[in-house]
C-alpha cells in the first residue's frame, strides 16, 4: 500500500507541475520566482550550516563548498553524503526540507529548459483547444495586435497569432506569456481552406473574429478577401463571423459583408488610426457636456471648435465633432490652424465640398504655435467649447501646457484634447497644475465595437417595426452605410438624455416623459445630427432638378410595371438626399413627394420615431 501511495502521489505532483508549466505560463512565472527563491534560501542555509559546522573544513573552504553545492542543486547533484555525518541532518524535518530544496531547484531548471527548448510542444498543446469555442485570429503581429490579444487573453478568450519569418523570439515569448497560440504556416498566412479546416471553423455555435490590423492597408484587405473566399468555398455559415479591418472609409466594404445577395462576414468594422482616435475622443470627451440646456431641452450656447493640424487626424476630428456637435438652438463653427493646410487638404475639400459650404468652417494657414493661433485662442477662449491638437506629433507638451492655461483660465468646462497616433489625451488645468487623462488608441471595447453593435442592431430592429424578422436578420439585410448610420444614431442617445435633463436609470423607472417642447427640441436635434452625419460622409443635398428627374423615372416605371423601387429623394450612388434641408422645409418635401407617389412620407415623424425609441434602446 505504501508503494502505491508513494508512486501515485509522486506521479500526481509531477503531472500538476508539468500541466502548470505547459498551460499556465503566468502562474509558472510566479511559481518559478517563488521556487527559485525558496531553493536558494534552503540551499544556502542547510549547506552553509552543514559546512560551517563540519570539523574538518576551514571557513574559506566552507564558503566555496556551500556555493558549489547550491549551484549543484540546479544541476541535479546533492551533497547529502557530506551532510549525513552531522547529527542535525539525521532529523526527519531537515531531510524533508533538504530534498524539497533540491526538487524546487530542479523544477526551476526544468522550467527554464522547457521554456527555451519546448516552445513548440507547449504551443501545439494549446493549439488543440482552438477547435472549439470562440476564437480570435490576428493575421498580423505588431504592437497594436499584441495589446489587443493580451486584453482578450486576460479575459479568458482564445487567441491565435499568425507570425512571419521576421517575428522575433522576444515577440514569440510575449505571445506565449499571454497564453495565446502562434503559427507561421503558409496556409494560415494565406487564409487557405486547409487553414480554416484546421481550426474547425465550420463548427456551429461559435464566434470567430478576424482582426486584420496589420501595418499595410492593402495586406489587411487582401487577407480579409482570402479569408472570405475560403469561407465561401467551404460553405461556412456567415453567422458568428466578424471582421475588424484596418482600412480607410473609401474602401468598398460591401464586398466583404454578408447580405441577402452577397456572401461575406456577418459583421464588419472598418477604421484606421485617425477614425479610432476620433471615436475615442467623442466617447470620452462628449461635446454635449460643454453646453447647458434649458427646461425645454434647448441650448442658446453655440458649439465652437478650434483644431490645430489638418492632416488625416485633423480631418477625422473635424468630421467627428461635426456629427456630434449639432444641437437645437446652437450654431456650429470650427476654425482650423495648419500651415500646410492648402497643400494637403485638396482632396478633402473636393469630396466634402457640401459640408464645408453648409457649415461655418474656416481655415488659417498658420502653425498652432504662431502669434495668430495664440491670439485667436486668447480672444475667443471664453467662447470655445472644444480645442483639439491633432498634429499627430509626440512633442506637443509645451503647446498643450500653454493652451490649457489660456483656455481653462476663462472657460474651465471646455475640452482640450490631444489626438496622436498612439493615444487620445484630455488635458485639464486643476488646482495642482496640468492633469492629463489618456486612452490608448487600440482599446478593445472601441475596436471590437460589440456594445456599439448591440445598440445599433436594437435601434435598426426597432426602426424596422414588426416585420416578422429577428434582430440579426434585420441587421443582416442592412448595407454598410445603414449600419454606420444606426451606430451613429445609437451613439447619440446619451446626448438626448442629457438634453432632456434625465438619466438612463430615471428613464428605465419612469419612462422618457418629454414635454411637447422637449420632444420638439430633440426631434430637431436628431434631424440636424442626421444631416451632419450625411454631409460628413460626402453626401450633398439633392437639387430640385435631380429630384424631378427621379420623380419622372418613378412615374414612368409605375405606369409601365405597376410599381417602382426607386426612392425619389435618395440616391445612394451619387450620394444625394432630398432631406438634407432645414427641419421646416421637410413639410413641403412631404407634399411634393405625396403628389407623385400618393403616400405621405412624413419625414419629421421619422425623427420623432427615433426619439420615441430611446427607452427601448437603453434597456
GUDO-373212 format. One record per residue (C-alpha): residue in one letter; residue number from 1; x, y, z. Coordinates in Angstrom, 3 decimals. Example, Ala and Ser with C-alpha at 12.3 -4.5 7.8 and 13.67 -1.06 7.14 Angstrom:
! residues 2
a, 1, 12.300, -4.500, 7.800
s, 2, 13.670, -1.060, 7.140
//
This chain:
! residues 619
x, 1, 0.000, 0.000, 0.000
x, 2, 2.836, 2.331, 0.841
x, 3, 4.372, 1.726, -2.580
x, 4, 1.088, 2.686, -4.296
x, 5, 0.779, 5.858, -2.237
x, 6, 4.341, 6.927, -2.947
x, 7, 4.184, 6.215, -6.674
x, 8, 0.744, 7.777, -7.191
x, 9, 1.493, 10.861, -5.131
x, 10, 4.803, 11.443, -6.906
x, 11, 3.198, 10.996, -10.325
x, 12, 0.315, 13.313, -9.452
x, 13, 2.641, 16.055, -8.264
x, 14, 4.762, 15.701, -11.387
x, 15, 1.716, 15.902, -13.683
x, 16, 0.450, 19.025, -11.923
x, 17, 3.837, 20.673, -12.297
x, 18, 4.062, 19.737, -15.981
x, 19, 0.499, 20.898, -16.730
x, 20, 1.193, 24.148, -14.946
x, 21, 4.353, 24.570, -16.969
x, 22, 2.670, 23.822, -20.294
x, 23, -0.659, 25.576, -19.974
x, 24, -0.261, 28.338, -17.398
x, 25, 2.882, 30.329, -18.118
x, 26, 1.785, 33.272, -15.971
x, 27, 1.313, 31.026, -12.948
x, 28, 4.561, 29.235, -13.846
x, 29, 6.457, 32.527, -13.875
x, 30, 5.254, 33.360, -10.370
x, 31, 5.989, 29.845, -9.102
x, 32, 9.357, 29.970, -10.852
x, 33, 10.311, 33.014, -8.773
x, 34, 8.973, 31.518, -5.556
x, 35, 10.601, 28.123, -6.168
x, 36, 13.936, 29.670, -7.100
x, 37, 13.944, 31.875, -4.034
x, 38, 12.962, 29.032, -1.713
x, 39, 15.552, 26.678, -3.212
x, 40, 18.328, 29.238, -2.813
x, 41, 17.314, 30.115, 0.755
x, 42, 17.107, 26.491, 1.889
x, 43, 20.248, 25.537, -0.015
x, 44, 22.422, 28.280, 1.410
x, 45, 21.011, 27.778, 4.919
x, 46, 21.355, 23.982, 5.030
x, 47, 24.641, 23.667, 3.156
x, 48, 26.040, 26.742, 4.846
x, 49, 25.127, 25.361, 8.266
x, 50, 26.496, 21.929, 7.398
x, 51, 29.868, 23.016, 6.031
x, 52, 30.290, 25.726, 8.660
x, 53, 29.858, 23.163, 11.476
x, 54, 31.965, 20.482, 9.756
x, 55, 35.045, 19.995, 11.967
x, 56, 37.450, 19.346, 9.098
x, 57, 36.602, 22.390, 6.917
x, 58, 38.157, 25.841, 7.081
x, 59, 35.929, 28.932, 6.767
x, 60, 37.080, 29.701, 3.197
x, 61, 36.606, 26.101, 2.059
x, 62, 33.170, 26.022, 3.726
x, 63, 32.113, 29.114, 1.777
x, 64, 33.340, 27.679, -1.537
x, 65, 31.752, 24.257, -0.917
x, 66, 28.446, 25.935, 0.002
x, 67, 28.440, 27.870, -3.272
x, 68, 29.390, 24.768, -5.250
x, 69, 26.669, 22.692, -3.551
x, 70, 23.932, 25.284, -4.196
x, 71, 24.949, 25.515, -7.864
x, 72, 24.908, 21.737, -7.989
x, 73, 21.313, 21.646, -6.723
x, 74, 20.170, 23.227, -10.003
x, 75, 22.181, 20.617, -11.954
x, 76, 20.692, 17.625, -10.160
x, 77, 23.549, 16.994, -7.706
x, 78, 23.291, 16.713, -3.947
x, 79, 25.848, 16.640, -1.147
x, 80, 23.853, 14.654, 1.365
x, 81, 26.720, 12.182, 1.864
x, 82, 28.783, 15.022, 3.345
x, 83, 25.866, 16.334, 5.410
x, 84, 24.701, 12.933, 6.731
x, 85, 27.746, 12.786, 9.010
x, 86, 26.213, 15.612, 11.062
x, 87, 23.552, 14.742, 13.693
x, 88, 21.430, 17.741, 12.606
x, 89, 20.809, 16.169, 9.174
x, 90, 19.521, 12.995, 10.769
x, 91, 16.315, 14.787, 11.761
x, 92, 13.291, 13.985, 9.559
x, 93, 12.180, 17.648, 9.051
x, 94, 15.705, 18.581, 7.971
x, 95, 15.770, 15.742, 5.426
x, 96, 12.374, 16.867, 4.123
x, 97, 13.497, 20.462, 3.570
x, 98, 16.836, 19.288, 2.163
x, 99, 15.208, 17.221, -0.580
x, 100, 12.448, 19.802, -1.112
x, 101, 15.152, 22.385, -1.822
x, 102, 16.651, 20.098, -4.480
x, 103, 13.253, 19.362, -6.052
x, 104, 12.469, 23.077, -6.285
x, 105, 15.883, 23.767, -7.793
x, 106, 15.444, 21.034, -10.406
x, 107, 11.950, 22.341, -11.232
x, 108, 13.396, 25.792, -11.871
x, 109, 15.998, 24.272, -14.182
x, 110, 13.382, 22.166, -15.988
x, 111, 11.144, 25.202, -16.373
x, 112, 13.935, 27.200, -17.933
x, 113, 14.871, 24.321, -20.237
x, 114, 11.302, 23.667, -21.352
x, 115, 10.679, 27.369, -21.891
x, 116, 13.811, 27.580, -24.025
x, 117, 13.511, 24.302, -25.924
x, 118, 9.883, 23.246, -25.534
x, 119, 8.079, 26.228, -27.025
x, 120, 6.798, 24.185, -29.939
x, 121, 5.391, 21.476, -27.671
x, 122, 3.635, 23.999, -25.441
x, 123, 2.207, 25.780, -28.476
x, 124, 0.931, 22.544, -30.014
x, 125, -0.788, 21.550, -26.779
x, 126, -2.579, 24.894, -26.615
x, 127, -3.452, 24.757, -30.327
x, 128, -5.627, 21.707, -29.696
x, 129, -8.034, 23.917, -27.722
x, 130, -8.681, 26.249, -30.689
x, 131, -11.009, 23.856, -32.483
x, 132, -13.859, 24.521, -30.078
x, 133, -15.387, 27.688, -28.669
x, 134, -14.994, 31.284, -29.795
x, 135, -11.743, 32.243, -31.483
x, 136, -9.921, 35.498, -32.214
x, 137, -7.447, 35.473, -35.112
x, 138, -4.691, 38.053, -35.616
x, 139, -3.135, 37.566, -39.072
x, 140, -0.514, 40.266, -38.384
x, 141, 1.697, 40.832, -35.342
x, 142, 2.523, 44.365, -34.211
x, 143, 2.307, 46.402, -31.018
x, 144, -1.405, 47.099, -31.517
x, 145, -2.411, 43.489, -32.108
x, 146, -0.237, 42.261, -29.235
x, 147, -2.001, 44.734, -26.936
x, 148, -5.446, 43.631, -28.110
x, 149, -4.505, 39.965, -27.949
x, 150, -3.272, 40.365, -24.399
x, 151, -6.582, 42.022, -23.414
x, 152, -8.527, 39.132, -24.927
x, 153, -6.339, 36.519, -23.236
x, 154, -6.743, 38.259, -19.874
x, 155, -10.500, 37.771, -20.328
x, 156, -10.013, 34.070, -20.914
x, 157, -10.579, 34.307, -24.698
x, 158, -8.789, 32.077, -27.215
x, 159, -6.322, 33.916, -29.447
x, 160, -4.304, 32.823, -32.473
x, 161, -1.450, 34.929, -33.873
x, 162, -0.167, 34.306, -37.391
x, 163, 3.534, 35.138, -37.417
x, 164, 6.000, 35.508, -40.263
x, 165, 9.667, 34.676, -40.649
x, 166, 10.682, 38.071, -39.279
x, 167, 8.836, 37.626, -35.978
x, 168, 11.457, 37.785, -33.239
x, 169, 11.904, 35.412, -30.336
x, 170, 11.023, 38.239, -27.984
x, 171, 7.626, 38.620, -29.654
x, 172, 7.045, 34.844, -29.568
x, 173, 7.825, 34.928, -25.849
x, 174, 5.193, 37.662, -25.347
x, 175, 2.615, 35.570, -27.214
x, 176, 3.454, 32.541, -25.074
x, 177, 3.289, 34.544, -21.876
x, 178, -0.240, 35.746, -22.650
x, 179, -1.250, 32.087, -23.290
x, 180, -2.047, 32.682, -26.949
x, 181, -1.235, 30.307, -29.803
x, 182, 1.030, 31.193, -32.711
x, 183, 1.610, 29.706, -36.145
x, 184, 3.787, 30.650, -39.069
x, 185, 2.389, 28.203, -41.626
x, 186, 1.850, 29.339, -45.201
x, 187, -1.726, 28.019, -45.016
x, 188, -2.522, 30.364, -42.119
x, 189, -0.751, 33.325, -43.749
x, 190, -2.818, 32.905, -46.907
x, 191, -6.091, 32.069, -45.102
x, 192, -6.397, 28.915, -47.183
x, 193, -9.216, 26.405, -46.969
x, 194, -6.827, 23.965, -45.281
x, 195, -6.188, 26.505, -42.511
x, 196, -9.893, 27.109, -41.928
x, 197, -10.428, 23.362, -41.694
x, 198, -7.546, 23.030, -39.223
x, 199, -9.252, 25.399, -36.781
x, 200, -12.651, 23.746, -37.353
x, 201, -14.216, 26.998, -38.462
x, 202, -17.280, 25.191, -39.767
x, 203, -18.356, 24.175, -36.263
x, 204, -21.713, 25.678, -35.377
x, 205, -22.446, 27.974, -32.442
x, 206, -19.075, 29.651, -32.263
x, 207, -17.928, 33.181, -32.990
x, 208, -14.761, 33.737, -34.984
x, 209, -13.328, 37.239, -35.217
x, 210, -10.564, 38.174, -37.638
x, 211, -8.537, 41.236, -36.623
x, 212, -6.894, 42.289, -39.908
x, 213, -4.950, 45.150, -38.340
x, 214, -1.529, 44.992, -39.952
x, 215, 0.617, 47.989, -40.834
x, 216, -0.327, 47.744, -44.527
x, 217, -3.909, 48.531, -45.551
x, 218, -3.533, 46.551, -48.778
x, 219, -2.293, 43.490, -46.856
x, 220, -5.243, 43.782, -44.466
x, 221, -7.726, 43.874, -47.329
x, 222, -6.017, 41.014, -49.179
x, 223, -6.117, 38.770, -46.117
x, 224, -9.764, 39.594, -45.431
x, 225, -10.674, 38.790, -49.037
x, 226, -8.791, 35.471, -48.932
x, 227, -10.463, 34.520, -45.664
x, 228, -13.905, 35.381, -47.045
x, 229, -13.242, 33.388, -50.226
x, 230, -12.127, 30.313, -48.271
x, 231, -15.225, 30.551, -46.066
x, 232, -17.436, 30.724, -49.128
x, 233, -15.718, 27.778, -50.825
x, 234, -16.173, 25.680, -47.682
x, 235, -19.804, 26.818, -47.399
x, 236, -19.244, 28.028, -43.843
x, 237, -22.289, 29.857, -42.422
x, 238, -21.702, 33.591, -42.117
x, 239, -23.445, 33.729, -38.727
x, 240, -20.931, 34.354, -35.960
x, 241, -18.141, 35.619, -38.228
x, 242, -16.752, 39.100, -37.606
x, 243, -14.097, 41.158, -39.353
x, 244, -12.183, 44.021, -37.737
x, 245, -10.413, 45.662, -40.676
x, 246, -7.751, 48.328, -40.675
x, 247, -8.591, 50.403, -43.757
x, 248, -9.990, 53.807, -44.620
x, 249, -13.629, 54.617, -45.285
x, 250, -13.122, 54.838, -49.060
x, 251, -12.682, 51.069, -49.337
x, 252, -15.823, 49.367, -50.660
x, 253, -16.610, 47.249, -47.636
x, 254, -19.738, 45.770, -49.218
x, 255, -17.560, 43.192, -50.990
x, 256, -16.732, 41.639, -47.607
x, 257, -20.154, 41.869, -45.977
x, 258, -22.872, 39.273, -45.914
x, 259, -26.319, 40.331, -47.091
x, 260, -29.263, 38.897, -48.955
x, 261, -27.434, 38.899, -52.274
x, 262, -23.757, 38.537, -51.309
x, 263, -21.750, 36.179, -49.081
x, 264, -19.356, 37.609, -46.517
x, 265, -18.686, 38.263, -42.845
x, 266, -21.762, 38.742, -40.677
x, 267, -20.352, 41.858, -39.009
x, 268, -17.638, 44.180, -40.262
x, 269, -15.909, 47.123, -38.596
x, 270, -13.599, 49.289, -40.685
x, 271, -11.386, 52.048, -39.353
x, 272, -7.902, 53.494, -39.411
x, 273, -5.920, 55.137, -36.602
x, 274, -7.493, 58.524, -37.171
x, 275, -11.036, 57.163, -37.029
x, 276, -10.201, 55.307, -33.818
x, 277, -8.809, 58.471, -32.245
x, 278, -11.901, 60.464, -33.232
x, 279, -14.230, 57.778, -31.862
x, 280, -12.404, 57.650, -28.532
x, 281, -12.399, 61.445, -28.341
x, 282, -16.181, 61.645, -28.773
x, 283, -16.871, 58.746, -26.398
x, 284, -14.724, 60.025, -23.530
x, 285, -14.988, 63.781, -24.100
x, 286, -18.585, 64.165, -25.373
x, 287, -19.394, 67.563, -26.914
x, 288, -22.824, 67.813, -25.265
x, 289, -21.207, 68.129, -21.842
x, 290, -19.740, 71.510, -22.819
x, 291, -23.228, 73.005, -23.286
x, 292, -26.107, 73.871, -20.967
x, 293, -29.745, 73.187, -21.825
x, 294, -32.925, 74.809, -20.533
x, 295, -36.079, 73.055, -19.322
x, 296, -37.211, 72.727, -22.952
x, 297, -34.031, 70.816, -23.941
x, 298, -32.829, 73.754, -25.980
x, 299, -29.466, 75.463, -25.740
x, 300, -28.622, 79.015, -26.616
x, 301, -24.899, 78.200, -26.437
x, 302, -23.032, 77.894, -29.694
x, 303, -20.667, 74.984, -30.210
x, 304, -17.293, 76.439, -31.215
x, 305, -14.287, 74.345, -32.135
x, 306, -10.605, 75.097, -32.701
x, 307, -8.470, 72.435, -34.381
x, 308, -4.680, 72.580, -34.705
x, 309, -3.458, 70.421, -37.584
x, 310, -5.415, 69.290, -40.624
x, 311, -3.712, 66.143, -41.808
x, 312, -5.674, 62.901, -41.782
x, 313, -6.047, 63.136, -37.994
x, 314, -7.384, 66.682, -38.066
x, 315, -9.805, 65.803, -40.856
x, 316, -11.192, 62.844, -38.876
x, 317, -11.540, 65.057, -35.798
x, 318, -13.467, 67.724, -37.722
x, 319, -15.945, 65.194, -39.123
x, 320, -16.487, 63.563, -35.712
x, 321, -17.095, 66.889, -33.982
x, 322, -19.434, 67.999, -36.750
x, 323, -21.530, 64.821, -36.469
x, 324, -21.721, 65.047, -32.683
x, 325, -21.878, 68.815, -32.259
x, 326, -25.376, 69.579, -33.568
x, 327, -27.955, 70.789, -31.030
x, 328, -31.212, 72.701, -31.387
x, 329, -30.580, 76.383, -30.659
x, 330, -26.846, 76.054, -31.250
x, 331, -24.631, 77.252, -34.088
x, 332, -21.671, 75.060, -35.052
x, 333, -18.407, 76.736, -36.038
x, 334, -14.868, 75.450, -36.465
x, 335, -11.559, 77.122, -37.202
x, 336, -8.543, 75.104, -38.302
x, 337, -4.910, 76.190, -37.979
x, 338, -2.354, 74.433, -40.166
x, 339, 0.467, 76.000, -42.229
x, 340, 0.321, 73.101, -44.729
x, 341, -3.482, 73.019, -44.959
x, 342, -3.642, 74.201, -48.562
x, 343, -1.153, 71.577, -49.722
x, 344, -2.679, 68.532, -48.006
x, 345, -6.444, 69.061, -47.968
x, 346, -7.225, 69.392, -51.678
x, 347, -8.966, 66.023, -51.953
x, 348, -10.835, 66.607, -48.693
x, 349, -12.193, 69.957, -49.852
x, 350, -13.474, 68.433, -53.086
x, 351, -15.066, 65.345, -51.529
x, 352, -16.604, 67.276, -48.634
x, 353, -17.412, 70.461, -50.504
x, 354, -21.071, 70.424, -49.463
x, 355, -20.112, 70.009, -45.805
x, 356, -17.658, 72.895, -45.967
x, 357, -20.244, 75.108, -47.670
x, 358, -23.075, 74.226, -45.299
x, 359, -21.233, 74.768, -42.018
x, 360, -19.197, 77.612, -40.564
x, 361, -15.743, 76.117, -41.112
x, 362, -12.721, 78.324, -41.767
x, 363, -9.020, 77.748, -42.303
x, 364, -5.958, 79.715, -41.235
x, 365, -2.655, 78.769, -42.815
x, 366, -0.655, 79.270, -39.638
x, 367, 1.041, 76.968, -37.143
x, 368, -0.591, 76.247, -33.790
x, 369, 2.374, 77.952, -32.102
x, 370, 2.089, 81.096, -34.198
x, 371, 1.101, 84.539, -32.956
x, 372, -2.157, 84.262, -34.901
x, 373, -3.129, 80.981, -33.215
x, 374, -2.370, 82.183, -29.696
x, 375, -4.057, 85.497, -30.370
x, 376, -7.211, 83.718, -31.546
x, 377, -7.178, 81.398, -28.528
x, 378, -6.678, 84.318, -26.154
x, 379, -9.513, 86.381, -27.670
x, 380, -12.010, 83.511, -28.036
x, 381, -11.174, 81.228, -25.067
x, 382, -14.435, 82.116, -23.308
x, 383, -16.452, 81.071, -26.388
x, 384, -14.592, 77.885, -27.297
x, 385, -16.126, 74.576, -26.262
x, 386, -13.565, 72.288, -27.790
x, 387, -9.890, 72.650, -28.719
x, 388, -8.112, 69.746, -30.386
x, 389, -4.387, 69.435, -31.042
x, 390, -4.336, 66.996, -33.945
x, 391, -0.825, 67.380, -35.278
x, 392, -0.106, 63.713, -34.591
x, 393, 3.302, 64.642, -33.162
x, 394, 4.916, 63.500, -29.960
x, 395, 6.424, 66.846, -28.922
x, 396, 3.328, 68.927, -28.208
x, 397, 3.653, 69.090, -24.405
x, 398, 4.658, 72.738, -24.424
x, 399, 1.730, 73.638, -26.678
x, 400, -0.657, 71.620, -24.525
x, 401, 0.548, 73.395, -21.373
x, 402, 0.193, 76.856, -22.939
x, 403, -3.215, 76.129, -24.460
x, 404, -4.534, 74.662, -21.185
x, 405, -3.504, 77.700, -19.166
x, 406, -5.089, 80.145, -21.596
x, 407, -8.275, 78.159, -22.264
x, 408, -9.116, 76.993, -18.751
x, 409, -8.345, 80.315, -17.094
x, 410, -11.611, 81.659, -18.537
x, 411, -13.511, 78.508, -19.608
x, 412, -12.780, 75.583, -17.225
x, 413, -15.525, 73.384, -18.728
x, 414, -14.057, 73.441, -22.235
x, 415, -12.308, 70.348, -23.540
x, 416, -8.665, 70.439, -24.592
x, 417, -7.826, 67.174, -26.333
x, 418, -4.648, 65.922, -27.971
x, 419, -5.086, 63.231, -30.644
x, 420, -1.967, 61.259, -31.507
x, 421, -1.254, 58.059, -33.371
x, 422, -0.774, 56.214, -30.058
x, 423, -3.382, 57.702, -27.733
x, 424, -6.025, 60.332, -27.065
x, 425, -5.345, 62.643, -24.123
x, 426, -7.590, 65.092, -22.329
x, 427, -5.610, 67.967, -20.825
x, 428, -7.184, 69.870, -17.959
x, 429, -5.984, 72.587, -15.600
x, 430, -6.529, 71.714, -11.955
x, 431, -5.502, 73.433, -8.711
x, 432, -2.336, 71.360, -8.543
x, 433, -1.405, 72.027, -12.175
x, 434, -1.943, 70.319, -15.536
x, 435, -3.662, 66.932, -15.368
x, 436, -3.636, 64.513, -18.307
x, 437, -6.006, 61.596, -18.799
x, 438, -5.126, 59.286, -21.671
x, 439, -6.865, 56.456, -23.530
x, 440, -4.857, 54.009, -25.684
x, 441, -5.830, 54.115, -29.331
x, 442, -6.366, 50.385, -29.693
x, 443, -8.857, 49.879, -26.898
x, 444, -10.616, 46.515, -27.191
x, 445, -14.073, 47.886, -26.418
x, 446, -13.741, 50.544, -29.117
x, 447, -12.024, 48.317, -31.683
x, 448, -14.409, 45.363, -31.381
x, 449, -17.486, 47.578, -31.248
x, 450, -19.579, 44.778, -29.717
x, 451, -21.561, 47.069, -27.414
x, 452, -21.990, 49.619, -30.179
x, 453, -23.110, 46.819, -32.497
x, 454, -25.715, 45.715, -29.990
x, 455, -27.182, 49.209, -29.563
x, 456, -27.144, 49.839, -33.302
x, 457, -28.754, 46.467, -34.039
x, 458, -31.501, 47.146, -31.495
x, 459, -32.170, 50.578, -32.979
x, 460, -32.298, 49.202, -36.503
x, 461, -34.637, 46.412, -35.381
x, 462, -36.981, 48.849, -33.666
x, 463, -36.904, 51.092, -36.735
x, 464, -37.860, 48.156, -38.959
x, 465, -41.022, 47.660, -36.933
x, 466, -42.909, 44.377, -36.643
x, 467, -41.738, 42.844, -39.890
x, 468, -41.523, 39.308, -38.515
x, 469, -37.710, 39.193, -38.628
x, 470, -35.230, 38.826, -35.789
x, 471, -32.740, 41.494, -34.719
x, 472, -29.971, 39.612, -36.520
x, 473, -31.999, 39.127, -39.714
x, 474, -32.820, 42.833, -39.937
x, 475, -29.164, 43.676, -39.328
x, 476, -28.169, 41.143, -41.953
x, 477, -30.308, 42.980, -44.509
x, 478, -28.556, 46.324, -43.844
x, 479, -25.895, 47.696, -46.139
x, 480, -22.720, 49.043, -44.521
x, 481, -23.734, 52.699, -44.723
x, 482, -27.045, 51.969, -42.996
x, 483, -25.158, 50.166, -40.246
x, 484, -22.882, 53.182, -39.805
x, 485, -25.948, 55.397, -39.619
x, 486, -27.515, 53.189, -36.947
x, 487, -24.281, 53.201, -34.951
x, 488, -24.058, 56.993, -35.095
x, 489, -27.681, 57.359, -34.021
x, 490, -27.332, 54.908, -31.123
x, 491, -24.134, 56.619, -30.011
x, 492, -26.009, 59.927, -29.683
x, 493, -28.573, 58.604, -27.174
x, 494, -26.614, 59.827, -24.090
x, 495, -26.700, 63.334, -25.567
x, 496, -30.508, 63.203, -25.872
x, 497, -30.827, 62.138, -22.233
x, 498, -28.523, 64.956, -21.170
x, 499, -30.508, 67.496, -23.203
x, 500, -33.748, 66.355, -21.556
x, 501, -32.199, 66.641, -18.100
x, 502, -32.706, 62.969, -17.299
x, 503, -30.638, 59.815, -16.857
x, 504, -30.775, 56.238, -18.034
x, 505, -31.919, 54.992, -14.621
x, 506, -34.720, 57.554, -14.448
x, 507, -35.956, 56.618, -17.927
x, 508, -35.903, 52.914, -17.032
x, 509, -38.006, 53.622, -13.937
x, 510, -40.414, 56.280, -15.159
x, 511, -40.110, 56.431, -18.954
x, 512, -38.843, 59.338, -21.044
x, 513, -41.795, 61.621, -20.187
x, 514, -40.915, 64.505, -22.506
x, 515, -42.914, 67.695, -22.710
x, 516, -44.086, 68.774, -26.137
x, 517, -41.344, 71.402, -26.356
x, 518, -38.657, 68.969, -25.218
x, 519, -39.715, 66.426, -27.831
x, 520, -39.656, 69.143, -30.481
x, 521, -36.113, 70.164, -29.473
x, 522, -34.869, 66.578, -29.534
x, 523, -36.515, 65.919, -32.913
x, 524, -34.915, 68.997, -34.423
x, 525, -31.557, 67.986, -32.952
x, 526, -31.932, 64.488, -34.392
x, 527, -32.575, 65.952, -37.832
x, 528, -29.515, 68.216, -37.573
x, 529, -27.413, 65.277, -36.363
x, 530, -28.671, 63.107, -39.224
x, 531, -27.859, 65.826, -41.763
x, 532, -24.363, 66.308, -40.326
x, 533, -23.752, 62.565, -40.474
x, 534, -24.614, 62.508, -44.165
x, 535, -22.572, 65.590, -45.003
x, 536, -19.634, 64.077, -43.101
x, 537, -19.944, 61.019, -45.349
x, 538, -19.763, 63.042, -48.579
x, 539, -23.483, 63.396, -49.219
x, 540, -24.943, 66.554, -50.707
x, 541, -28.438, 67.968, -50.934
x, 542, -30.399, 66.722, -53.931
x, 543, -31.223, 69.596, -56.256
x, 544, -34.816, 70.220, -57.437
x, 545, -33.740, 69.258, -60.959
x, 546, -32.346, 65.907, -59.770
x, 547, -35.474, 65.288, -57.708
x, 548, -37.719, 65.998, -60.687
x, 549, -35.728, 63.613, -62.895
x, 550, -36.080, 60.786, -60.350
x, 551, -39.757, 61.564, -59.882
x, 552, -40.231, 61.250, -63.659
x, 553, -38.491, 57.857, -63.645
x, 554, -40.683, 56.726, -60.740
x, 555, -43.852, 57.810, -62.542
x, 556, -42.820, 56.086, -65.786
x, 557, -41.894, 52.782, -64.042
x, 558, -45.119, 52.747, -62.081
x, 559, -47.159, 53.313, -65.251
x, 560, -45.286, 50.565, -67.130
x, 561, -44.853, 47.952, -64.397
x, 562, -47.448, 48.908, -61.830
x, 563, -44.790, 49.742, -59.229
x, 564, -41.319, 51.252, -58.830
x, 565, -38.462, 50.536, -56.422
x, 566, -36.868, 53.917, -56.928
x, 567, -36.712, 56.194, -53.874
x, 568, -37.196, 59.633, -55.292
x, 569, -35.447, 61.597, -52.567
x, 570, -32.438, 59.303, -52.024
x, 571, -29.687, 58.433, -54.498
x, 572, -27.019, 56.312, -52.820
x, 573, -24.920, 56.004, -55.955
x, 574, -24.405, 59.755, -56.327
x, 575, -24.707, 60.347, -52.559
x, 576, -27.537, 62.840, -52.744
x, 577, -30.540, 63.146, -50.451
x, 578, -33.546, 65.477, -50.628
x, 579, -33.944, 65.543, -46.816
x, 580, -30.670, 67.382, -46.281
x, 581, -32.578, 70.605, -45.760
x, 582, -33.764, 72.614, -42.719
x, 583, -36.388, 70.971, -40.474
x, 584, -39.117, 73.417, -41.503
x, 585, -38.740, 72.586, -45.205
x, 586, -39.461, 68.876, -44.672
x, 587, -43.221, 69.536, -44.695
x, 588, -43.052, 70.975, -48.208
x, 589, -40.943, 67.996, -49.301
x, 590, -43.631, 65.666, -47.902
x, 591, -46.285, 67.374, -50.005
x, 592, -44.158, 67.285, -53.132
x, 593, -43.418, 63.562, -52.780
x, 594, -47.023, 62.710, -51.912
x, 595, -48.180, 64.415, -55.102
x, 596, -46.099, 61.894, -57.072
x, 597, -46.379, 58.678, -55.032
x, 598, -49.726, 59.201, -53.322
x, 599, -48.068, 58.401, -49.969
x, 600, -47.152, 60.983, -47.321
x, 601, -43.592, 60.124, -46.160
x, 602, -43.883, 62.430, -43.086
x, 603, -40.135, 62.918, -42.714
x, 604, -40.453, 64.843, -39.453
x, 605, -42.253, 61.870, -37.953
x, 606, -39.214, 59.698, -38.699
x, 607, -37.079, 61.906, -36.453
x, 608, -39.800, 61.780, -33.798
x, 609, -39.875, 57.985, -34.060
x, 610, -36.129, 57.845, -33.328
x, 611, -36.630, 59.858, -30.132
x, 612, -39.542, 57.681, -29.050
x, 613, -37.331, 54.596, -29.392
x, 614, -34.867, 55.796, -26.742
x, 615, -36.448, 53.900, -23.782
x, 616, -36.262, 50.656, -25.767
x, 617, -32.603, 51.223, -26.642
x, 618, -31.303, 51.648, -23.101
x, 619, -32.842, 48.506, -21.615
//
